[in-house]
Amino acid sequence: MNFILQKRCLPAGWYPETEKDIVGFIASCPPPEERAARLCVVPHAGWFFSGELAWQGISSLSPADTIIILGGHLPPGDTLRVYDCDAFETPLGNAQCDRGFLEKLAAALPCKADFARDNTVEVQLPFVKYAFPRARIAALRVPPSGIAAELGQFLCGLGESPVAIVASTDLTHYGPNYDFSPHGCGPQAEKWAREENDLPFLEALAAMDCRQVLQRGQGGSAACSAGAAAAAAACAAGLGLGGRVVRYATSLEKHRSSSFVGYGVVVFR
């Protein structure tokens, strides 16, 4: 049987090209919190904009043998999309895929093989490989629909297995670049995106309210990958965990523009 390697697909600029630069970036980030979380929700923009936030969430996860990465960018009518490979290519070396988990998932829920060029999963891979150098990875993309709650329940059923979960979503995409400017431009638009769209979404996520996460994320345009976040919320609720918003930022902090994106970090422990 042929060995299937999920190769790097994103162009240069999304994250560093070499192991040295990956390690240097991580070293420049604030020291991680206690590694006690079971799940985290983190952003997936290029590392210049949101890499520090993504690392803050991933580095808070408890040691685990398998890391499950939940991505998105799917329409509500789609199904689960699973990266069907033997390993993932990263600048830190290949990370083995947990095919055993994929087989269990396929037996429980409908899913299709995925080989998409998609940032929601790929930008997290070097962080996961660094934080969990010997762990296996399973990666899938989750549509913003009822299947997210079903996936959350399936993940909850893994119980006390040594598994950690990374869910990947950015928040409001505001401005002319995204054809979404319901409150004009300038400070009032930034305030609306932050206080009335992004933060209520993050609060619903921390409260593990799967229905509100989907409603605010998809219907309210507060998240580009609400399915991944909703699955994490459903899983955390089933496990009896507590959620906490630990960080919020926007792309404006790195680059002033009429168009901007929100980023948040939520951890469950």
C-alpha positions as CSV (number, residue, x, y, z in Angstrom):
1,M,0.0,0.0,0.0
2,N,1.3,3.4,-0.9
3,F,2.3,5.8,1.9
4,I,0.1,8.9,1.7
5,L,1.8,12.1,2.9
6,Q,-0.4,15.2,3.3
7,K,2.1,17.8,2.0
8,R,2.3,21.4,2.9
9,C,0.0,23.3,0.6
10,L,-0.1,26.9,1.8
11,P,2.4,29.3,0.2
12,A,5.2,31.0,2.0
13,G,4.1,33.7,4.4
14,W,1.4,31.7,6.2
15,Y,3.9,30.3,8.7
16,P,7.7,29.9,8.9
17,E,9.5,27.7,6.4
18,T,12.2,26.1,8.6
19,E,12.4,24.4,11.9
20,K,14.8,27.1,13.2
21,D,12.2,29.8,12.4
22,I,9.3,27.8,13.8
23,V,11.2,27.4,17.1
24,G,12.3,31.0,17.1
25,F,8.7,32.2,16.6
26,I,7.5,30.0,19.5
27,A,10.3,31.2,21.7
28,S,9.2,34.8,21.1
29,C,5.7,34.1,22.4
30,P,4.7,34.5,26.1
31,P,5.4,31.5,28.2
32,P,2.5,29.0,28.0
33,E,0.0,28.6,30.8
34,E,-0.3,25.4,32.8
35,R,-0.9,22.4,30.5
36,A,-4.2,21.4,31.9
37,A,-6.8,22.0,29.1
38,R,-8.5,19.2,27.3
39,L,-9.8,21.3,24.3
40,C,-9.0,24.7,22.9
41,V,-10.5,26.9,20.1
42,V,-7.9,29.0,18.4
43,P,-7.6,31.2,15.3
44,H,-6.1,30.2,11.9
45,A,-4.9,33.3,10.1
46,G,-1.3,33.6,9.1
47,W,1.1,33.4,12.1
48,F,2.0,37.1,11.7
49,F,-1.6,38.0,12.6
50,S,-2.8,35.2,15.0
51,G,0.1,32.8,15.5
52,E,0.8,34.0,19.1
53,L,-2.9,33.4,20.0
54,A,-3.0,30.0,18.4
55,W,0.1,29.0,20.3
56,Q,-1.4,30.3,23.6
57,G,-4.3,27.9,23.2
58,I,-2.4,24.8,21.9
59,S,0.4,25.1,24.5
60,S,-2.2,25.0,27.3
61,L,-3.4,21.5,26.3
62,S,-2.6,18.5,28.5
63,P,-0.1,15.9,27.3
64,A,-1.9,13.5,24.9
65,D,-1.2,10.6,22.6
66,T,-3.6,11.9,19.8
67,I,-4.4,15.4,18.8
68,I,-7.6,16.0,16.9
69,I,-7.6,19.1,14.8
70,L,-11.1,20.4,13.7
71,G,-11.1,22.8,10.8
72,G,-13.8,24.3,8.7
73,H,-14.6,26.5,5.7
74,L,-17.5,24.2,4.7
75,P,-21.1,25.1,3.9
76,P,-23.9,23.8,6.2
77,G,-25.0,21.2,3.7
78,D,-21.7,19.4,3.5
79,T,-20.5,16.4,5.5
80,L,-17.5,15.8,7.7
81,R,-14.3,15.9,5.6
82,V,-11.4,13.8,6.9
83,Y,-7.8,14.1,5.9
84,D,-7.2,10.5,4.8
85,C,-3.4,10.2,4.9
86,D,-0.6,8.4,6.8
87,A,1.3,11.5,7.9
88,F,1.3,15.3,7.7
89,E,4.3,17.2,6.5
90,T,5.6,20.0,8.8
91,P,8.9,22.0,9.0
92,L,9.5,20.0,12.2
93,G,9.2,16.7,10.5
94,N,6.3,14.5,9.5
95,A,3.5,13.9,12.1
96,Q,1.9,10.5,12.0
97,C,-1.8,10.3,11.3
98,D,-4.0,8.4,13.8
99,R,-5.8,6.0,11.4
100,G,-7.3,4.1,14.2
101,F,-9.3,7.1,15.2
102,L,-10.4,7.8,11.6
103,E,-11.7,4.2,11.3
104,K,-13.8,4.6,14.5
105,L,-15.1,8.0,13.3
106,A,-16.0,6.6,9.9
107,A,-17.9,3.7,11.6
108,A,-19.9,6.2,13.7
109,L,-20.6,9.2,11.4
110,P,-20.8,9.9,7.7
111,C,-17.6,11.5,6.3
112,K,-15.6,11.9,3.1
113,A,-11.9,11.9,2.4
114,D,-10.4,15.4,2.2
115,F,-7.2,16.6,0.6
116,A,-8.2,20.3,0.4
117,R,-5.7,23.1,0.4
118,D,-7.2,24.7,3.6
119,N,-5.5,26.9,6.2
120,T,-7.8,26.0,9.1
121,V,-5.9,22.7,9.7
122,E,-2.5,23.3,8.2
123,V,-1.5,26.4,10.1
124,Q,-2.0,24.5,13.4
125,L,0.2,21.5,12.4
126,P,3.6,23.0,13.3
127,F,2.3,24.1,16.7
128,V,0.9,20.7,17.4
129,K,4.1,19.0,16.3
130,Y,6.2,21.2,18.5
131,A,3.9,20.8,21.6
132,F,3.4,17.1,21.1
133,P,6.4,15.8,19.2
134,R,5.4,12.1,19.4
135,A,1.6,12.4,19.2
136,R,-0.4,11.2,16.3
137,I,-2.8,13.6,14.6
138,A,-6.3,13.3,13.2
139,A,-7.6,16.2,11.1
140,L,-11.0,16.9,9.8
141,R,-13.2,19.8,8.7
142,V,-16.7,20.3,10.2
143,P,-19.7,22.0,8.5
144,P,-21.7,24.4,10.6
145,S,-24.7,22.2,11.0
146,G,-26.2,19.6,13.4
147,I,-23.4,17.2,12.5
148,A,-21.1,19.4,14.7
149,A,-23.1,18.4,17.8
150,E,-23.0,14.7,16.7
151,L,-19.3,14.9,16.3
152,G,-19.0,16.5,19.7
153,Q,-20.9,13.7,21.3
154,F,-18.7,11.2,19.5
155,L,-15.6,12.9,20.8
156,C,-17.1,13.0,24.3
157,G,-17.5,9.2,24.0
158,L,-13.8,8.8,23.9
159,G,-13.9,9.5,27.6
160,E,-10.6,9.6,29.5
161,S,-8.6,8.6,26.4
162,P,-5.3,10.5,26.1
163,V,-6.7,12.8,23.4
164,A,-6.6,16.6,23.1
165,I,-8.7,18.6,20.7
166,V,-7.8,21.8,18.7
167,A,-10.8,23.6,17.0
168,S,-9.9,26.2,14.5
169,T,-11.9,29.3,13.6
170,D,-11.4,33.0,13.0
171,L,-14.1,35.5,14.0
172,T,-15.9,38.4,12.2
173,H,-14.5,39.2,8.8
174,Y,-15.4,42.9,8.4
175,G,-15.0,45.4,5.7
176,P,-14.9,45.8,1.9
177,N,-12.4,42.9,1.4
178,Y,-15.1,40.6,2.8
179,D,-18.2,42.4,1.4
180,F,-19.5,42.7,4.9
181,S,-19.9,46.3,6.3
182,P,-23.3,46.4,8.1
183,H,-22.1,49.3,10.4
184,G,-20.1,51.4,8.0
185,C,-16.4,51.9,8.8
186,G,-14.2,53.4,11.4
187,P,-14.4,53.1,15.2
188,Q,-18.1,52.4,15.3
189,A,-17.6,49.4,13.0
190,E,-14.7,48.1,15.1
191,K,-16.7,48.5,18.3
192,W,-19.7,46.6,16.8
193,A,-17.6,43.8,15.5
194,R,-15.8,43.4,18.8
195,E,-18.6,44.0,21.4
196,E,-21.7,42.8,19.5
197,N,-20.5,40.1,17.3
198,D,-17.1,38.6,18.4
199,L,-17.4,38.7,22.2
200,P,-20.9,37.3,22.4
201,F,-19.8,34.4,20.1
202,L,-16.8,33.7,22.4
203,E,-19.0,33.9,25.5
204,A,-21.5,31.4,23.9
205,L,-18.5,29.2,23.1
206,A,-17.1,29.4,26.7
207,A,-20.6,28.6,28.0
208,M,-20.6,25.5,25.7
209,D,-23.9,26.5,24.1
210,C,-23.6,24.6,20.8
211,R,-26.8,26.0,19.4
212,Q,-25.8,29.6,20.0
213,V,-22.3,29.0,18.7
214,L,-23.8,27.8,15.4
215,Q,-26.5,30.6,15.3
216,R,-24.0,33.4,16.0
217,G,-21.2,32.0,14.1
218,Q,-23.0,31.0,10.9
219,G,-26.2,33.2,10.9
220,G,-24.5,36.2,12.5
221,S,-21.3,36.0,10.5
222,A,-19.3,35.9,13.8
223,A,-17.1,32.9,12.8
224,C,-15.8,31.5,9.5
225,S,-15.6,27.9,10.8
226,A,-18.5,27.7,13.4
227,G,-18.9,24.0,12.9
228,A,-15.4,23.2,14.4
229,A,-16.1,25.5,17.4
230,A,-19.6,24.0,17.9
231,A,-18.2,20.5,18.0
232,A,-15.7,21.5,20.6
233,A,-18.4,23.2,22.7
234,A,-20.6,20.0,22.5
235,C,-17.7,17.8,23.5
236,A,-16.6,20.0,26.4
237,A,-20.2,20.1,27.7
238,G,-20.5,16.4,27.5
239,L,-17.3,15.9,29.4
240,G,-18.4,18.4,32.1
241,L,-15.6,20.8,31.5
242,G,-15.5,24.5,32.1
243,G,-14.7,27.0,29.3
244,R,-12.8,30.3,29.6
245,V,-12.1,33.1,27.1
246,V,-8.4,33.8,27.5
247,R,-7.6,36.1,24.7
248,Y,-9.2,38.3,22.1
249,A,-7.5,40.4,19.3
250,T,-8.1,41.7,15.8
251,S,-5.9,42.0,12.8
252,L,-5.9,45.8,13.3
253,E,-3.4,45.3,16.1
254,K,-0.9,44.2,13.5
255,H,-2.1,46.2,10.4
256,R,-4.5,49.1,10.2
257,S,-7.0,48.7,7.4
258,S,-10.6,49.3,6.5
259,S,-11.0,45.5,6.5
260,F,-10.2,43.4,9.6
261,V,-10.7,40.0,11.2
262,G,-11.3,39.0,14.9
263,Y,-9.4,36.3,16.7
264,G,-10.2,34.5,20.0
265,V,-8.8,31.8,22.2
266,V,-11.0,29.7,24.4
267,V,-9.8,26.8,26.6
268,F,-11.8,24.0,28.3
269,R,-10.5,22.2,31.3
